[in-house]
Amino acid sequence: MITYHPFWKTLKESSETTYTLINNHHISSATIDKLRKNKPMNTTTLNDLCRILNCRLEDIAVYVPSDEDQTL
C-alpha cells in the first residue's frame, strides 16, 4: 500500500501549509483529502507536490506491504 505519511512531516518542515497548497498552488482540497486517507493519486500530482515542496518522492510517499494490497 502506498502511504502518504511522509508528506505530513515534509509539509510541516516546509514553509507551506494545506491552506497555501490550496490557495497559492491550486492543489485541490480533494487531493489533500486523498493524502489524508492514503487514496490513489496520479503521478502528475505527486510531481507537483515535489516541485512545490522542493523534495523527493520518498519525502511524500512510501510503499508499505499490507494485507490490503490487491492479489497479483
C-alpha positions as CSV (number, residue, x, y, z in Angstrom):
1,M,0.0,0.0,0.0
2,I,1.2,3.5,-0.8
3,T,1.1,5.7,2.2
4,Y,1.5,9.5,2.3
5,H,2.6,9.6,5.9
6,P,6.0,11.2,4.9
7,F,4.1,14.1,3.2
8,W,2.8,15.4,6.5
9,K,6.3,15.6,8.0
10,T,7.7,17.2,4.9
11,L,4.8,19.7,4.8
12,K,5.4,20.6,8.5
13,E,9.1,21.2,7.9
14,S,8.4,23.4,4.9
15,S,7.1,27.0,4.7
16,E,3.8,25.7,3.1
17,T,0.5,24.7,4.7
18,T,-2.5,22.9,3.4
19,Y,-4.0,26.4,3.1
20,T,-1.2,27.7,0.9
21,L,-1.2,24.5,-1.2
22,I,-4.9,25.0,-1.9
23,N,-4.9,28.8,-2.3
24,N,-1.5,29.6,-3.7
25,H,-0.6,26.5,-5.6
26,H,-4.1,25.4,-6.7
27,I,-3.9,21.9,-5.2
28,S,-7.4,20.8,-4.7
29,S,-9.0,20.1,-1.3
30,A,-9.9,16.7,-2.8
31,T,-6.2,16.0,-3.3
32,I,-5.5,17.0,0.3
33,D,-8.2,14.6,1.4
34,K,-6.6,11.8,-0.7
35,L,-3.3,12.4,1.1
36,R,-5.1,12.2,4.5
37,K,-6.8,8.9,3.5
38,N,-3.9,7.3,1.6
39,K,-6.1,7.1,-1.5
40,P,-4.6,6.7,-5.0
41,M,-3.4,9.8,-6.8
42,N,-1.7,10.3,-10.2
43,T,2.0,10.9,-10.7
44,T,1.4,14.4,-12.1
45,T,0.0,15.5,-8.7
46,L,2.9,13.8,-6.9
47,N,5.3,15.7,-9.3
48,D,3.6,19.0,-8.5
49,L,3.9,18.4,-4.8
50,C,7.6,17.5,-5.1
51,R,8.2,20.7,-7.1
52,I,6.2,22.9,-4.6
53,L,7.9,21.4,-1.6
54,N,11.3,21.1,-3.2
55,C,11.6,17.4,-2.1
56,R,12.0,13.9,-3.4
57,L,9.1,11.5,-4.0
58,E,10.1,9.4,-0.9
59,D,9.5,12.6,1.1
60,I,5.9,12.4,0.1
61,A,5.0,8.7,-0.4
62,V,6.3,5.3,0.6
63,Y,5.3,1.7,-0.1
64,V,4.4,-0.4,2.9
65,P,3.4,-4.0,2.4
66,S,-0.2,-4.6,3.5
67,D,-2.8,-7.3,3.6
68,E,-5.0,-4.7,1.7
69,D,-2.8,-5.0,-1.4
70,Q,-4.5,-6.5,-4.4
71,T,-3.6,-10.0,-5.3
72,L,-1.3,-10.3,-8.3
